[in-house]
Amino acid sequence: MPTLSKSPCDLLQLTVPHPSPLPHVRTDEIMQQEVRPLLAVDVIEQLHRQFALLSGGRGRDGAPIITMPEYLGFNDLSEEDFLNVITYLTSVPSQEAASIGFIIIMDRRRDKWAAVKSTLARIAGAFPGNLQLVLVLRPTRFLQRTITDIGIRLHRDDFKMKVVMLSSLSDLHSYVDAAQLTSDLGGSLEYCHSQWIHHRTAIESFAVTVKTTAQTLHRFGADLAETELPGDVQSARELLSDHTEKHDTLQVGAGSPVGWEGVRCPGAKTSRAYRWDNATVVERLVAQLDETESSFEQFWSKHHLSLEQCLQLRHFEQDFQEVTGTLGCLAEELVAILDFGDSVEGVEQLLKDLKDLEEKAQVKIFEEASHGDQLIQSNHYAADAIQSMCAELRHVCDDFVSKTERKRHALEKSYQIHEKLDKMNKWCESGVYLLAAQAVDRCHTQEGAESALRDVQAFLEVAEQQQLADPKDLEVQKMFEKRQASLTRLSTKHTRPVQPVAPHPESSPKHSTSITQRSASPGKLQCEPISVLLESAVTCGILHIMNELIETERLYVEELRSIMQGYVAELERNEFSHLVPAALEHKKEVLFGNLFEIYEFHNRTFRKELENCIENPELVAGCFLKRKEDLKMYEKYCQNKPRSEALWRQCGECAFFQECQKKLDHKLSLDAYLLKPVQRITKYQLILKEMLKCSNNSEDTAELEEALTTMLDIIKSVNDSMHQIAITGFAGDLKNLGKLLMQGSFNVWTEHKKGHSKVKDLARFKPMQRHLFLYNSILLFCKRREEVSEGHEKTPSYSFKHSLQMSEVGITENVKGDNRKFEVWYNGREEVYIIQAPSADVKNMWVSEMRKVLTEQLEACRGAELRWRAGTGGPLLPESFTDRPPPAALRLDIFVRGLLSESSSQQ
C-alpha cells in the first residue's frame, strides 16, 4: 500500500520522499515529477463532495476517526479521486496519532450491500495508513440488512481488515464516545466541513510560504558564501553596499509570512483535538522559520564582518601603496641632501631640512602602522598579511631612519668642522692683529719684552682653551713661535755664572734584603684523572640508552604480536564471525595495511640484531644503516593509514572489536595500537640523537650521524609520501614524476611581464597560500584544503593549481627586504614567482635543492652536447645554428647556463 503522506511542516524540507499515489502514472513519469506532499488545493474539489471527512474525533485510544457519510454518487467516484482524498486525510493527523491507527466509520444505513462491499474493497485495496478498525452502520431495510449479514460472513476474510457491522447508533456509541461523533451520528462534536477546508488550505499555504522563505534565505546564503572577496576599494565598497541592501530587502520580505493571519484562529466549529493538532503544526512551522532566520542572521553577521574587514584591508593596502610611494619620494629627497655644507649656516639649513624630512616619513609610517595594528587587534581575518605589511613598513622605516642618522652624523661632523674653522679664522685674525700691534722699540727693554711675551703666551693659551685643532702647520703659529723665541731672549737677565762645587761623597749603608724561599712538599691526591671519570659517565649513559632501545623494541614486538594474534587471526576464525560487521568483510588489508610485514621484520630480524649490540653499543648505528631499505616499509603503512582510520571510524564501535579487546585485556582500543608503528619509526631518531650526545669517539660519532641522517631521511620520505597521496586534480600520474625531493607551504606572489600593471600591484601585497612539491623534472603548486569529518580531526588535501617544468626554470636566491624570500622565474622572467618560506633555514634548504636539480640538468645537457657533437662531427661550441638547429638538450644547456650566470650576477 502507498505510504503515509508527510505533514505540512515537512514542506520546509528541500526534498520530501513521497511516492505518488496515482496508480496510472508510470514509474519514469514519477521520477521526473517534483516530490512534494499532497495538499488540500490538489484535492479541494473532491473534498467538497464530502464522501469522506476528518471531523477531528478520536477513538478511546486516541485513534483518528475518518467518517464516510452517505453519498449517493459514491459508486461513480474514480479510483484516483477516492485514493487522493483518503491519502490526504491520513496525512493530516500527527505522526504520533497516525501510528495508533485510523478508525473508519461508514454510514450505509440507506444504502445496499453492493455499495458496502465496494467501499470495503476500495478501503482494503488502497488505504495508505495504519487501519485499526472499520465500523459499518449497515443498511436498515430488512432485505438489504439480511443480504449484508450473509455477505459479510462470506467475504470477511477477503477484506483482510477488522470490520464490525453495527445495527444502530447506540451500537456505534459502544465503540466510540458520542462526544467524538458529529450530530448525524448521534454525537455532540461540532464540525463545519467548509471551515475545515478553509483552515487546512490556510495552514498549507502558510507552510508553503515558510518553505519559500527558508529556500530564499538558503539561496541567498549560498550566493553570499560563494562570493569572492574583491581586490580593490571601490569593488569592496560596492559589494558591501549591494549585499547589505539585498539583506535588508530580504529581511523586510521575510518579516511577516503570508498566511499567518489565516491560521491563527481555526474557527469555533472545530474539535478541541483538531485545534490542538493545528496549533502544534503552526508552532512547529513558526519555530523552524525562526530557527532558519536566526541561523541566517548569524551567518550574515559573519559575512558582513568579512566584507567590512575586506574593505578595511583594501583601504589599508591602498594606503600602504601611497605610503611606500611617498617614502620613495622622501628617499630621493634624502639622497639629494648633501653630506656637507659650505658654511655653518648652510649646514644648519641642511640639518633642518633633514629633520623635516624625517618627521614626514615617521608620521606617514606611524599612521599606517597604527592602522595595521588596530586591524590586527580587532581579529582581522588577514592579520598575517597585515602583520607582514606592517613589518615591511617598519623595516622600511628603520632603513630610512638609519640612512637619516648617517646623513645627520655626516652633517654634524661638517657642522663641527665649519665651526672650528670659523674659530680658527677668528683666532688667526686676532693673532695677526696682536703681532702687528706690538711696538718693536718697547721690546728692547727687559720689561717691554716680558710684557710682549706675556701677551703672546696668553694668545697661545686661547687655542688650548677653545680646543682648536692643532695649529702647528699654520703660518700664524710659526710667526708666534718666532716672536716668542725672540722675546724670550730679550727678557732673559744676563748674570755671571757661579762655579758649582761638588759635595764630598758620603757612604751610605747598604741594605741587603734576603729572600726567604719557602718550599713545601705537596701531598699526593689519591684520585683518578678527570678524563677517566668522564669516560665512565659517558659509557653509563650509552648503556642506559641501549637498554631503553632494546626494552622498548621488545615491548613493540610484543604489542604487534598481540594485534596479529588477537585481532587479525580472530577475523579468520569462526568464533567471532557473527560479530564481524559487513563493512569489514574483505577489508583486512585496508584496516591493518602491511602490519604483518612490519611484525615479521622486527620479530625475526631487527630485534635480534639490536640485542646483539647490547655489549657493543658502537655497532647500533650499523644496524640502522644495514636495514635502511627494510625500514622503508613504514612508508607503505603510513600511506594506508588514512584509509585505515576511515574504516575504523565506520566500524570501530562494533561488538567484534570489543570482544577481542576484552579477550586480550587491553586497556586501549585497536586504533591506539595501530598508531604504534608510526610512533616507533619516529622514536628511533630520538634515540640516535641521545646516543650521539654521549659519543666521544670520532669514528662512532661519524657512523651515528650517518645513521641519524638515514632515519631522518626515512621519516621525511614517509611524511612526503603522505602529502603526495593527498594531491588531487593533477592530470598525469604522480608516480611518473619520480622521487619527491621537497614539499612545504609558502606564501607566493606572482608577477607577469605581459600582465596589467594593476594586477602586478595587487599581486605584490596579496600572497597566495600554496603548498609546493619539488621533483627532478617539475615543480607543482597546490592549494591546501582541509576536510573535516564529523567528530574527527582535519584531513589535509592538496588541490593542484599549476606546474613549472624544471628544464625552463631559473632561481634568484635573495630578494631585497626579506631573507626568507627567493624568486622562481619561468620562460626568461616572463613569469616570476616570489616565494616566502616560513624561515630563512627553510628557504636555504629549498634554494640548495633546486640549484642541485638545475646543476644536474646542466651536467646532463653538457653530456648530451658532447654526445651530439661527437655524432655529428661538429665543434663542441657551435658557432651558428642556421644550417641545423641543435637538439633540445643542447638548447637547455645554453638556457640553464644563462640562468645560473644571471642568478650569480644578482647575488
Summary of the structure (lengths in Angstrom):
residues: 907
radius of gyration: 50.5
end to end distance: 83.2
largest distance: 189.4
contacts: 2537
relative contact order: 0.04
helix: 63%
strand: 10%
